[in-house]
Amino acid sequence: MAKKLIIPPFESEREEVAWWEKNRAAVEADMRSAMRNGKTLSLQDVLAQARARRELLPVTIRLPSEDIATARKLAENKGIGYQTYIKLLLHEALQKEAKHG
């Protein structure tokens, strides 16, 4: 029987991101195992699977170097890559605009 993965409490976003990156394979394996065994998955699990399946398209844009530097610094403080951070910001802005547009 495989050891159950326990998600610990985190003191910072950086610590949480590092833990998830380190344990990503184990979490995904747990989910695949649950599905094969006919177990019910939580809504959180289902949403995570949907996000993973979403098609991602590569995009090239030109941004001012100052914006990239700022994004790098802010992303580093959160413990994530700057491209991921920019993607998150863009997603949030698009969602907000879609609600109010």
N, C-alpha and C positions, 0 to 999 in steps of 0.2 A: 504494500500500500504506500502510495506517495505521501510525502510530508505535506501537510496543509500549509499554504502560504499565508502568513499573518501580516497584515498591513499595519505598520507601527504608527504612532503619532509623530508628527513632524514639527520641528521648531521653526522652519522657514520654507518658502517656496523652493529655494535652491536644493534643500535637503530632500524635499518630496520629489522633485524632478529627477534628482540623482537616483533615488530609490526605484522609481518607476522605470527609468532607463536600464538599471542594473537587473531588474526582475521582470522585464517585459516578456521574455521567452517563457518564464515559468507561469506568468499570468495567462498568456495566450494558450499554453498547454493545458492549464486548468480548465479554460473555457471550452477547448476542443474536446477534452475528456468528458466534461459534463454533457455536452451535446451528443456525443456518441453513446453515452449511457442513458439517454432519454430524460435527463434531469431538467427541471425548469430553471431557466436563467432569469436573473433579475432584469428589470428595465435598464439598469445601468449597463449590464453586460450586453444586452441587445443593442443599445445605442453605441457602445464601444465597437461592436462588430460592424454596425452600419457605417460608422466613421472610417473604419479600416478598409471597407469595401468601396468607399466613395472614389470615383475616378479623379485623379489629380492631373492637371494639365500644366506643363512647364510654360512659364511666362517670363519674358525678358523685358525689363523696364529700366530706364535710366533715372537715377535719383541723385540729388546733390550730395557731394561727399560729406557735407556737414550732417545731413539727415542720416546717412549710413553710420557715421561716427556716433551720433546720438543713439541710434538704434542698437549699435554694438554695446555701448555702455549700459543702457537700460536692460538689454537682454542678459548681459553678464550678471547684473545685480539679481536677476530672477533665476539665473542658472540655466538659461536656454540659449539656443543659437539665435543670432540676429535675424536670419531669414524666417525662422519659425515665429519670432516675435513680430516681425513686419506682417507676416501672414495672419497672425492673430489680430493685430490691430486693424488690418484691412477688413477681415471678416466682421469684427465688431462694428466698424464704421458702416459697412454695407447693410448689416442687419438693422442698425439704428436708422439709416436713411430709408430703407425699405418700409419700416414701420411708419415713418413720418412723411414719406414722399408721396 
